[in-house]
Amino acid sequence: MVGVVAKNSTTPPDILKTLGESDDKATRQSIAGNPNSPTDTLTRLATQFPEEVIQNPVFDLLLLENPNLLSEIPLASLRSLLKRQSIPIAFLSWAAKHEDVGVQLAVVLNPLTPAKAVKGLVMSPYPNVRAAAKLHINYAEADDDFDWQRVFWEKIGTDDLVQKEENIRPLLTLGLIDPRVFPELSKEIRLAVAQNRHTPADGLAKLSLDNDEDVGFAACSNPNFQPELEVPILLLKLTASNKPSFSRFLALLRPEVPVSSLAKNFRSSSWLERCAIAMHSMTPDSTLQALLEDGNRVVRSAARDNWTRRHPQ
């Protein structure tokens, strides 16, 4: 009964407002798409259901009635709306001038953001916004010869996925750090990997050539025992978080990571994580197709190369 009332466009606004605070997700979702819902209810629910609010027939009318509506929308809701590809282009252009770093990042994350807006964000006061804007698909030149792999691996050492040994200790314990990451890790972490008795032979071979003598010696002295625990269970746990992290990124690089983790995290706010998923051999085709339209040129190039390998013409 409640579901019918929530979907009914003739339900009085005051009732819809009350239902919009329901503990039931389906009810709130219906309220977000109901054209008779109060404006403040819609803007609040946009955080959870941005697509429903954008597709709500009344949304465009509300903007006509109140040109300042976008500036009055709560920041969390605005960020969610701007990440959707169904958002009007004019909204993206407007939001590119917003002072909030989260709003600017949401604009850069959207592949439909026009080139003029992206170029404006290259001058943002926020370093992470500037860096993301320079890699946006509408800022870069034609990328037929774009070396996305070089950009990806070099960025790991400078990205805001902070390298803290305590955060990735489960991966260190089982020797599950991808050897391709080694050159970008701090000496402290490389040494810990080299000394770990579970680090596999391919990883130790790479570390034995490390420029740091301490790391190289530790790798050569490692007895190279093999892990016996269930790796996929650990990787599933590490990728369960809703926020990007260095440990989640490293887990996504592993060939044993569950396919469900790859499919779940492809909308990550970290382009490094999205790129790890785009280049993974086990990423579902449906997820890879979505990443082919990613706003970051590195991610899009990685997805394209992966797709070409799978589906040669």
Secondary structure, 3 states (H helix, E strand, C coil): CHHHHHHCCCCCHHHHHHHCCCCCHHHHHHHHCCCCCCHHHHHHHCCCCHHHHHHCCCHHHHHHHCCCHHHHCCHHHHHHHHCCCCCCHHHHHHHCCCCCHHHHHHHHHCCCCCHHHHHHHCCCCCHHHHHHHHCECCCCCCCCCCCHHHHHHHHCCCCCCCCCHHHHHHHHHCCCCCHHHHHHCCHHHHHHHHHCCCCCHHHHHHHCCCCCHHHHHHHHCCCCCCCCCCHHHHHHHHCCCCCCCHHHHHHHHCCCCCHHHHHHCCCCCCHHHHHHHHHCCCCCHHHHHHHCCCCEHHHHHHHHHHHHHHCCC
